[in-house]
């Protein structure tokens, strides 16, 4: 649907879903009028050209509801994107909760899977927010989402992300080496001294390399 008025009353003390009146809804007064207008213009222009929609919501809190559950209610109420394509994306920022989520329509889950959405938050939005650069973080994230929707790929993980994976691998190394030694002993008993030693050396060499 195009950006227009849509609202939903919450029950059981949950946060009300605000009306969708423009691409950017800031209930926290975090963005200046100029920043909000710039984001609105970019996202509205993208919607007009592509049909897909990207929306942004900043609100104080989603409590007592988890942001993931709030996101489901929000997506159901706002119905961002085209109905048949379900090609809408919503960036949700619960500022006081210090939580963020990117809600992606089914039609875009191939272009923006959960892992990519989490990377956009952790590598683009969160670092900017920590510096107090809220507009810059949202501007960069929306640029990335637009590129992904248009078929471009996200760059390779950052060095920090790769190091985290390397640390996970190194933590498993003692276990893998023990398994290699035990496996080599079994092969040695089955095949004799020389072949068994060769297998053990090959396994350990592979782990060390």
TORMARMAR-65634 format. One record per residue: x, y, z of N, C-alpha, C, O, CB in turn; residue number from 1; residue in one letter. Coordinates in steps of 0.2 Angstrom, whole numbers, plus 5000, padded with zeros to 4 digits. Each point is the difference from the previous one (the first is absolute). Glycine has a CB too. Example, Ala and Ser with C-alpha at 12.3 -4.5 7.8 and 13.67 -1.06 7.14 Angstrom:
<atoms>
 n_px n_py n_pz ca_px ca_py ca_pz c_px c_py c_pz o_px o_py o_pz cb_px cb_py cb_pz num residu
 5066 4972 5039  4996  5006  5000 5004 5006 5000 5005 4999 5003  4986  4995  5003   1      A
 5007 5011 4990  5004  5006  5001 4996 5005 5003 5003 5006 5001  5003  4991  4989   2      S
</atoms>
This chain:
<atoms>
 n_px n_py n_pz ca_px ca_py ca_pz c_px c_py c_pz o_px o_py o_pz cb_px cb_py cb_pz num residu
 5004 4994 5000  4996  5006  5000 5004 5006 5000 5006 5000 5002  4985  4994  5004   1      X
 5007 5012 4991  5003  5006  5001 5000 5003 5007 4996 4998 5003  5002  5004  4984   2      X
 5007 5002 5014  5000  5003  5007 4994 5004 5001 4999 5005 4996  5013  4995  5004   3      X
 4984 4998 5004  4993  5004  5002 4999 4998 5007 5004 4998 5004  4992  5001  4984   4      X
 4998 5003 5014  4998  4999  5007 4998 4993 5001 4995 4997 4997  5001  5015  5004   5      X
 5007 4985 5004  4998  4993  5003 5002 5000 5007 5006 5002 5002  4996  4993  4986   6      X
 4994 5002 5016  5001  5000  5007 4997 4994 5003 4995 4997 4997  5006  5015  5004   7      X
 5001 4986 5005  4998  4994  5003 5000 5001 5008 5005 5002 5002  4998  4991  4988   8      X
 4991 5006 5013  5000  5001  5007 5002 4994 5004 4998 4994 4998  4993  5014  5000   9      X
 5014 4992 5006  5003  4995  5004 4995 4998 5006 4996 5004 5002  5016  4999  4994  10      X
 4988 4990 5005  4996  4998  5006 5005 4997 5005 5006 5000 4999  4984  4998  4994  11      X
 5007 5001 5013  5004  4997  5006 5006 5004 5002 5005 4998 5002  4991  4991  4994  12      X
 5004 5018 5003  5005  5004  5003 5006 5000 4995 5005 5003 5002  4992  4995  5009  13      X
 5003 5000 4983  5005  5000  4995 5001 5007 4997 4995 5004 5000  5003  4984  4998  14      X
 5007 5013 4999  5001  5007  4997 4996 5000 4994 5000 4996 4996  5012  5005  5008  15      X
 4985 5005 4995  4996  5001  4994 5004 5000 4994 5005 5003 5000  4986  5003  5006  16      X
 5006 4992 4988  5004  5000  4994 4998 5007 4997 4994 5002 4999  5005  4986  4999  17      X
 5006 5017 5001  4999  5006  4997 4997 5000 4993 5001 4995 4996  5008  5010  5012  18      X
 4988 5001 4990  4998  5000  4993 5006 5001 4995 5005 5003 5002  4984  5002  5002  19      X
 5010 4992 4990  5005  5000  4995 4998 5006 4996 4996 5000 4995  5007  4988  5005  20      X
 5001 5018 5001  4998  5006  4996 5006 5002 4995 4999 5004 4996  4994  4999  5014  21      X
 5013 4994 4991  5005  5001  4996 5006 4995 5001 4999 4995 5004  4999  5017  4996  22      X
 5007 4988 4996  5005  4994  5000 5003 5000 5006 5002 4995 5003  5000  5006  4985  23      X
 4999 5005 5016  5004  5000  5006 4995 5003 5005 4997 5005 5000  5014  4997  4995  24      X
 4988 4994 5011  4996  5002  5006 5005 5000 5006 5002 4995 5002  4987  5000  4993  25      X
 5012 5011 5007  5004  5001  5006 4996 5002 5006 4998 5006 5000  5012  4997  4992  26      X
 4989 4993 5013  4996  5002  5006 5005 5001 5005 4997 5002 5006  4994  4991  4991  27      X
 5015 5008 5002  5005  5001  5005 5003 5007 5000 5004 5002 5004  4998  4986  4996  28      X
 4997 5016 4994  5003  5006  4999 5007 5000 4999 5004 5004 5002  4987  5001  5004  29      X
 5012 4989 4992  5007  4999  4999 5003 5004 4994 5005 5003 5000  4993  4986  5006  30      X
 4998 5010 4988  5002  5003  4994 4998 5007 5000 4994 5002 5002  5005  4987  4992  31      X
 5005 5016 5003  4998  5006  4998 4995 5000 4995 4999 4995 4996  5012  5010  5008  32      X
 4985 5001 4995  4995  5000  4994 5004 5000 4994 4997 4996 4995  4996  5011  5012  33      X
 5013 4995 4992  5003  5000  4994 5002 4992 4998 5000 4998 4995  5005  5014  5007  34      X
 4998 4985 5004  5002  4993  4999 4994 4996 4998 5000 4995 4996  5009  5006  5012  35      X
 4985 5000 4996  4994  4996  4998 4998 5001 4993 4998 4995 4997  4999  5005  5015  36      X
 5003 5006 4986  4998  5002  4993 5004 4997 4995 4998 4997 4995  4998  5013  5009  37      X
 5011 4989 4997  5005  4997  4995 4998 4993 5000 5000 4997 4994  5009  5012  5008  38      X
 4991 4988 5003  4998  4992  5000 4993 4999 4997 5000 4995 4996  5007  5003  5014  39      X
 4989 5006 4991  4993  4999  4997 5000 5001 4993 4997 4996 4996  4998  5008  5014  40      X
 5009 5001 4987  5000  5001  4993 5004 4994 4997 4997 4998 4994  5003  5015  5008  41      X
 5005 4985 5001  5004  4994  4996 4996 4994 5000 4999 4997 4995  5011  5008  5009  42      X
 4986 4993 5002  4996  4994  5000 4994 5001 4996 4998 4995 4997  5007  5003  5014  43      X
 4992 5007 4989  4994  5001  4996 5002 5000 4992 4996 4997 4996  4999  5010  5013  44      X
 5010 4996 4989  5002  5000  4993 5002 4992 4998 4998 4998 4995  5007  5014  5006  45      X
 4998 4985 5004  5002  4993  4998 4993 4996 4999 5000 4995 4996  5011  5006  5011  46      X
 4984 5000 4998  4994  4997  4999 4996 5001 4993 4998 4995 4997  5001  5005  5016  47      X
 5002 5006 4985  4996  5002  4994 5004 4997 4994 4997 4998 4995  4999  5013  5010  48      X
 5010 4988 4995  5004  4997  4995 5000 4993 4999 5000 4997 4995  5007  5013  5006  49      X
 4993 4986 5005  5001  4993  5000 4993 4996 5002 4999 4995 4998  5013  5007  5005  50      X
 4984 5002 5001  4994  4996  5003 5001 4997 5007 4995 5000 5004  5002  4998  4984  51      X
 5009 5000 5013  5002  4998  5007 5000 5006 5005 5001 5006 4997  5006  4984  4998  52      X
 4992 5008 5011  5000  5006  5005 5005 4998 5006 5000 4995 5002  4988  5008  4994  53      X
 5015 5003 5006  5004  4999  5006 4998 5006 5005 4999 5005 4998  5011  4990  4996  54      X
 4988 5003 5012  4997  5004  5005 5005 5000 5006 5003 4995 5002  4985  5004  4994  55      X
 5011 5006 5008  5004  5001  5006 4996 5002 5006 4996 5005 4999  5014  4998  4994  56      X
 4990 4994 5013  4997  5002  5006 5004 5000 5005 5004 4996 5002  4986  4999  4994  57      X
 5010 5011 5008  5004  5001  5006 4995 5001 5005 4996 5005 5000  5014  5000  4994  58      X
 4990 4991 5011  4995  5001  5006 5004 4999 5006 5005 4997 5001  4985  4999  4992  59      X
 5007 5007 5013  5004  4999  5006 5001 4993 5002 5006 4998 5002  4989  5013  5002  60      X
 5000 4985 4996  5000  4993  5003 4995 4996 4997 4994 5002 4998  5011  5002  5013  61      X
 4996 4989 4989  4995  4995  4998 4997 4996 5006 4996 4996 4999  5009  5003  4989  62      X
 4998 5003 5018  4998  4996  5006 4993 5001 5001 4997 5006 4999  5015  4995  5006  63      X
 4985 4994 4998  5002  4994  5003 5001 4994 4994 5002 4994 5002  4993  5009  5009  64      X
 5005 4999 4983  5000  4995  4994 5007 5000 4998 5004 5006 4999  4984  4996  4998  65      X
 5015 4993 5001  5006  4999  4997 5000 5003 4993 4995 5001 4997  5008  4989  5009  66      X
 5002 5013 4992  5000  5004  4993 4999 4995 4994 4997 5003 4995  5011  5005  5010  67      X
 4993 4986 4996  4998  4995  4994 4993 5000 5000 4997 4999 4994  5014  4995  5007  68      X
 4986 5005 5004  4992  4999  5000 4997 5007 4998 4995 5000 4996  5006  4991  5013  69      X
 5002 5014 4994  4997  5007  4997 5001 5001 4993 4996 5002 4997  5007  5003  5014  70      X
 5003 4992 4986  5001  5001  4993 4995 4996 4996 4998 5003 4995  5014  4998  5008  71      X
 4985 4994 5000  4995  4996  4996 4994 5004 5000 4997 5000 4995  5008  4989  5008  72      X
 4993 5014 5002  4994  5004  5001 5000 5006 4995 4996 5002 4997  5002  4994  5015  73      X
 5008 5007 4988  5001  5006  4996 5000 4998 4993 4997 5004 4996  5010  5001  5013  74      X
 4996 4990 4989  5000  4998  4993 4993 4998 4997 4998 5002 4995  5014  4994  5006  75      X
 4984 5001 5004  4993  4998  4998 4996 5006 5000 4995 5000 4995  5006  4989  5010  76      X
 5000 5016 4999  4996  5007  4999 5002 5004 4995 4996 5003 4996  5003  4996  5016  77      X
 5008 5002 4987  5002  5005  4995 4999 4997 4993 4999 5004 4995  5009  5001  5013  78      X
 4994 4989 4991  4999  4996  4993 5005 5004 4995 4997 5002 4995  4991  4994  5008  79      X
 5018 5005 4999  5005  5004  4996 5001 4995 4994 5001 4994 5001  5004  5012  5009  80      X
 4996 4997 4984  5001  4996  4994 4994 4999 4996 4994 5001 5002  5016  4994  5004  81      X
 4991 5002 4988  4994  4998  4996 4997 4993 5003 5004 4996 5002  5001  5010  4988  82      X
 4989 4994 5010  4996  4995  5003 5002 4993 4997 5002 4995 5004  4989  5012  4998  83      X
 5009 4992 4992  5002  4993  4997 5007 4999 5000 5002 4994 5001  4989  5007  4991  84      X
 5013 5004 5008  5008  4998  5000 5002 5000 5007 5005 4997 5002  4996  5009  4987  85      X
 4996 4997 5016  5002  5001  5007 5007 5002 5000 5004 4996 5003  4988  4995  5000  86      X
 5009 5014 4994  5007  5003  4999 5002 5006 5004 5002 5005 4998  4998  4990  4991  87      X
 4998 5005 5018  5001  5006  5004 5005 4998 5005 5001 4994 5002  4988  5010  4996  88      X
 5015 5001 5005  5004  4999  5005 4999 5006 5005 4999 5006 4998  5010  4989  4994  89      X
 4992 5003 5015  4999  5005  5005 5006 5000 5005 5001 4995 5002  4986  5004  4997  90      X
 5016 5007 5002  5005  5000  5005 4997 5003 5006 4997 5005 5000  5012  4997  4992  91      X
 4991 4994 5013  4997  5002  5007 5006 5001 5005 5004 4996 5001  4986  4997  4996  92      X
 5009 5013 5006  5005  5002  5005 4996 5001 5007 4997 5005 5000  5011  5000  4991  93      X
 4993 4991 5014  4997  5001  5006 5006 5004 5004 5004 4996 5003  4988  4994  4997  94      X
 5008 5016 5000  5006  5004  5003 5001 4999 5007 5006 4999 5002  4992  5010  4990  95      X
 4997 4991 5012  5002  5000  5008 5001 4992 5001 5004 4999 5005  4988  5011  4998  96      X
 5006 4986 4993  5001  4993  5001 5007 4998 4998 5003 4994 5001  4985  5003  4998  97      X
 5015 5007 4996  5006  4999  4997 5000 4994 4996 5004 4995 5000  5002  5010  5009  98      X
 4988 4994 4987  4999  4994  4996 4998 5002 4993 4997 5005 4999  5000  4988  5011  99      X
 5005 5004 4985  4999  5001  4993 4998 4994 4997 5002 4994 5001  5006  5015  4999 100      X
 4988 4991 4994  4998  4995  4996 4998 5002 4993 4998 5006 4999  4998  4988  5012 101      X
 5006 5002 4985  4998  5001  4993 4995 4995 4998 5001 4994 4999  5010  5011  4998 102      X
 4982 4997 5002  4995  4995  4998 5000 5000 4992 4999 5005 4997  4994  4998  5014 103      X
 5007 4991 4987  5001  4999  4992 4994 4996 4998 4998 4995 5003  5014  5006  4997 104      X
 4984 5002 4995  4995  4996  4996 5002 4994 4997 5006 4999 4998  4988  5011  5000 105      X
 5002 4985 5002  5001  4993  4997 5003 5001 4993 5005 4996 4998  4986  4999  5008 106      X
 5007 5010 4990  5002  5001  4993 5008 5002 5000 5003 4999 4994  4985  5003  5003 107      X
 5014 5000 5008  5007  5003  5000 5005 4995 5004 5006 5002 5001  4990  5010  4997 108      X
 5002 4983 5005  5004  4996  5004 5006 4997 4997 5005 4998 5003  4985  4999  5004 109      X
 5009 5002 4986  5006  4997  4996 5005 5005 5000 5006 4999 5000  4986  4994  4993 110      X
 5006 5014 5006  5005  5005  4999 5003 5002 5007 5006 5003 5000  4988  5001  4989 111      X
 5002 4996 5016  5001  5003  5007 4999 4994 5005 4995 5001 5004  5003  5011  4992 112      X
 5006 4983 5004  4998  4995  5005 5002 5002 5007 5003 5006 5001  4999  4985  4991 113      X
 4996 5006 5013  5001  5002  5007 5008 5001 5002 5001 5005 5003  4989  4988  5000 114      X
 5014 5003 4994  5007  5001  5001 5003 5007 4998 5004 5004 5003  4997  4984  4996 115      X
 4996 5014 4995  5002  5006  4997 4997 5006 5004 5003 5005 5001  4998  4990  4988 116      X
 4993 5004 5013  4996  5006  5004 5004 5001 5006 5001 5006 5002  4988  4991  4993 117      X
 5013 4998 5008  5004  5000  5007 5007 5004 4999 5002 5004 5004  4992  4985  5000 118      X
 5009 5009 4990  5006  5004  4998 4999 5007 4999 5004 5004 5002  5000  4985  4993 119      X
 4991 5013 5002  4998  5007  4999 5000 5004 5007 5002 5005 5000  4992  4992  4989 120      X
 5002 4999 5015  4999  5003  5007 5007 5001 5003 5002 5005 5003  4986  4990  4998 121      X
 5016 4999 5000  5006  5000  5004 5006 5004 4997 5004 5002 5003  4992  4987  5001 122      X
 5004 5011 4989  5006  5003  4997 4999 5007 4997 5004 5004 4999  4999  4985  4998 123      X
 4990 5013 5003  4999  5007  4997 4996 5004 5005 5002 5006 5001  4998  4989  4987 124      X
 4994 5003 5014  4996  5004  5005 5003 5001 5006 5001 5005 5003  4989  4991  4991 125      X
 5011 4998 5010  5003  5000  5007 5006 5005 5001 5000 5004 5004  4995  4984  4997 126      X
 5010 5011 4995  5006  5004  5001 4999 5007 4999 5003 5004 5004  5004  4987  4992 127      X
 4989 5011 4999  4998  5007  4999 4996 5003 5006 5001 5005 5003  4999  4993  4985 128      X
 4995 4998 5015  4996  5002  5005 5005 5001 5007 4998 5004 5004  4992  4990  4991 129      X
 5015 5002 5006  5004  5000  5005 5004 5007 5000 5002 5002 5005  4999  4985  4996 130      X
 5000 5016 4993  5003  5006  5000 4995 5006 5000 5002 5006 4999  5007  4988  4994 131      X
 4985 5004 5008  4994  5005  5000 4998 5003 4993 4997 5005 4999  5008  4998  5012 132      X
 4998 4993 4984  4998  5002  4993 4994 4996 4997 5001 4995 4996  5011  5007  5002 133      X
 4982 4999 5004  4994  4996  4999 4998 5001 4993 4999 4995 4996  4998  5007  5015 134      X
 5003 5004 4986  4999  5001  4993 5005 4996 4996 4998 4997 4995  4996  5014  5007 135      X
 5012 4990 4999  5005  4997  4996 4999 4992 5000 5001 4997 4994  5007  5013  5008 136      X
 4991 4987 5003  4999  4993  5001 4994 4998 4996 5000 4995 4996  5005  5005  5015 137      X
 4989 5003 4989  4994  4999  4997 5001 5001 4992 4997 4996 4996  4996  5007  5014 138      X
 5010 5002 4989  5002  5002  4993 5004 4995 4996 4998 4997 4995  5001  5015  5008 139      X
 5006 4985 5001  5004  4995  4997 4996 4993 4999 5001 4997 4995  5009  5009  5010 140      X
 4987 4993 5000  4996  4994  5000 4995 4999 4995 4999 4995 4996  5002  5004  5016 141      X
 4995 5007 4987  4995  5000  4995 5003 5000 4993 4997 4997 4995  4996  5010  5012 142      X
 5013 4996 4992  5004  4999  4994 5001 4993 4998 5000 4998 4994  5005  5014  5008 143      X
 4998 4985 5003  5001  4993  4999 4994 4995 4999 5001 4996 4995  5009  5006  5013 144      X
 4985 5000 4995  4994  4996  4999 4997 5001 4993 4998 4995 4996  4999  5006  5016 145      X
 5004 5005 4985  4998  5002  4994 5004 4996 4995 4997 4997 4995  4999  5014  5008 146      X
 5010 4989 4998  5005  4996  4995 4998 4993 5000 5001 4997 4995  5008  5012  5007 147      X
 4990 4988 5004  4999  4993  5000 4993 4998 4996 5000 4995 4997  5006  5005  5014 148      X
 4989 5005 4990  4994  4999  4997 5001 5000 4992 4996 4997 4996  4997  5008  5014 149      X
 5011 4999 4988  5002  5001  4993 5004 4995 4997 5002 5000 4994  4997  5012  5008 150      X
 5003 4983 5003  5004  4994  4997 5008 5001 5002 5003 4995 4998  4988  5004  4993 151      X
 5011 5006 5012  5007  5000  5002 5002 4996 5006 4995 4999 5004  5005  5012  4991 152      X
 5006 4987 5005  5002  4996  5006 5003 5004 5005 5003 5005 4999  4999  4985  4994 153      X
 4997 5007 5014  5003  5004  5005 5008 4998 5000 5002 4994 4999  4987  5006  5008 154      X
 5015 5005 4995  5007  4998  5000 5002 4995 5005 4996 4998 5004  5006  5014  4993 155      X
 5004 4985 5002  5002  4995  5004 5000 5002 5008 5001 5006 5001  5006  4989  4989 156      X
 4993 5000 5014  5000  5002  5008 5006 5004 5001 5005 4999 4997  4988  4991  5006 157      X
 5006 5014 5003  5006  5004  5002 5005 4996 5003 4999 4994 5002  4994  5015  5000 158      X
 5013 4993 4999  5006  4997  5003 4998 4997 5007 5001 4995 5002  5007  5012  4992 159      X
 4988 4998 5010  4998  4998  5006 4995 4994 5000 5001 4995 5005  5000  5017  4999 160      X
 4995 4987 4991  4995  4995  5000 5004 4993 4998 4999 4995 5003  4992  5013  4993 161      X
 5014 4993 4999  5004  4994  4999 5004 4998 5005 5001 4994 5001  5000  5010  4988 162      X
 5001 5000 5016  5004  4999  5005 4996 4996 5005 5003 4995 5004  5004  5015  4995 163      X
 4987 4992 5002  4995  4996  5005 5000 4993 4997 5000 4995 5005  4993  5015  4998 164      X
 5006 4989 4991  5000  4993  4997 5006 4996 5002 5000 4994 5001  4992  5010  4990 165      X
 5014 5000 5008  5006  4996  5001 5001 4998 5007 5003 4995 5002  5002  5012  4989 166      X
 4993 4998 5014  5000  4998  5007 4996 4994 5001 5002 4996 5004  5000  5016  4999 167      X
 4992 4987 4994  4996  4995  5001 5003 4993 4998 5000 4995 5003  4990  5012  4995 168      X
 5014 4994 4996  5004  4994  4998 5005 4998 5004 5001 4994 5002  4996  5010  4987 169      X
 5007 5001 5014  5006  4999  5004 4997 4997 5007 5004 4995 5003  5003  5014  4992 170      X
 4987 4992 5007  4998  4997  5006 4998 4993 5000 5000 4996 5004  4996  5015  4999 171      X
 5003 4987 4990  4999  4993  4999 5006 4996 4999 5000 4994 4999  4989  5009  4996 172      X
 5017 5000 5004  5006  4997  4998 5002 4994 5004 5002 4995 4998  5001  5016  4997 173      X
 4997 4990 5012  5002  4995  5004 4996 4993 5000 5002 4995 5000  5002  5014  5008 174      X
 4989 4992 4991  4996  4995  4999 5001 4996 4994 5000 4994 5000  4992  5012  5006 175      X
 5009 4998 4988  5002  4997  4994 5006 4996 5000 5001 4995 4997  4992  5014  4997 176      X
 5012 4994 5009  5007  4996  5000 4999 4994 5004 5003 4995 4998  5003  5016  5002 177      X
 4990 4989 5006  4999  4994  5004 4997 4995 4995 5002 4994 5000  4997  5012  5011 178      X
 4996 4996 4986  4996  4995  4995 5005 4997 4995 4999 4994 4998  4990  5013  5004 179      X
 5015 4997 4995  5005  4998  4995 5005 4995 5003 5001 4995 4997  4998  5016  4997 180      X
 5003 4990 5012  5005  4995  5003 4996 4993 5002 5003 4995 4998  5004  5015  5007 181      X
 4987 4991 4997  4996  4994  5001 4999 4996 4994 5001 4994 5000  4994  5011  5010 182      X
 5003 4999 4985  4999  4997  4993 5006 4997 4997 4999 4994 4997  4992  5014  5002 183      X
 5015 4995 5002  5006  4997  4998 5002 4994 5003 5002 4995 4997  5001  5016  5000 184      X
 4995 4988 5010  5002  4994  5004 4996 4994 4997 5002 4995 5000  5001  5012  5010 185      X
 4990 4995 4989  4996  4995  4997 5002 4997 4993 5001 4994 4999  4990  5011  5007 186      X
 5011 5000 4990  5003  4998  4993 5006 4996 5001 5002 4995 4996  4993  5015  4999 187      X
 5009 4992 5010  5007  4996  5001 4999 4993 5002 5003 4996 4998  5002  5015  5005 188      X
 4990 4988 5001  4998  4993  5002 4998 4996 4995 5001 4994 5000  4996  5011  5011 189      X
 4999 4998 4984  4997  4997  4995 5005 4999 4994 5000 4994 4997  4989  5011  5006 190      X
 5015 5000 4996  5004  4999  4994 5008 4999 5001 5004 4999 4995  4988  5009  5000 191      X
 5010 4992 5011  5007  4999  5002 5003 5007 5001 4997 5005 5000  5003  4985  4993 192      X
 5007 5010 5009  5003  5005  5003 5001 5006 4994 4998 5006 5002  5008  4987  5006 193      X
 4997 5005 4986  5001  5006  4996 4994 5003 4997 4999 5006 5000  5011  4988  4997 194      X
 4985 5002 5000  4994  5004  4998 4996 5003 5005 4998 5006 4999  5001  4985  4993 195      X
 5001 5006 5014  4996  5004  5006 5004 5006 5001 4996 5005 5002  5000  4985  5003 196      X
 5010 5010 4996  5004  5007  5001 4999 5005 4995 5000 5006 5001  5009  4987  5005 197      X
 4991 5004 4988  4999  5005  4994 4993 5003 5000 4999 5006 4999  5008  4987  4994 198      X
 4988 5004 5009  4993  5002  5001 5000 5006 5006 4997 5005 4999  4998  4984  4997 199      X
 5008 5009 5009  5000  5005  5006 5004 5006 4998 4997 5005 5001  5003  4985  5007 200      X
 5005 5009 4989  5004  5006  4998 4996 5004 4995 5001 5007 5000  5010  4987  5002 201      X
 4986 5003 4993  4996  5004  4995 4994 5004 5004 4999 5005 4998  5004  4986  4993 202      X
 4994 5006 5014  4994  5003  5003 5003 5006 5004 4997 5005 5000  4997  4984  5001 203      X
 5011 5010 5003  5003  5006  5004 5003 5005 4995 4999 5006 5002  5004  4986  5007 204      X
 5000 5006 4986  5002  5005  4995 4995 5004 4997 5001 5006 4999  5008  4987  4998 205      X
 4985 5004 5001  4995  5004  4998 4997 5005 5005 4998 5005 4998  4999  4985  4995 206      X
 5003 5008 5013  4997  5004  5005 5005 5006 5001 4998 5006 5001  4996  4985  5005 207      X
 5013 5008 4994  5005  5005  5001 5000 5005 4994 5001 5006 5001  5005  4986  5006 208      X
 4992 5005 4987  5001  5005  4995 4993 5004 4999 5000 5004 4995  5008  4988  4999 209      X
</atoms>
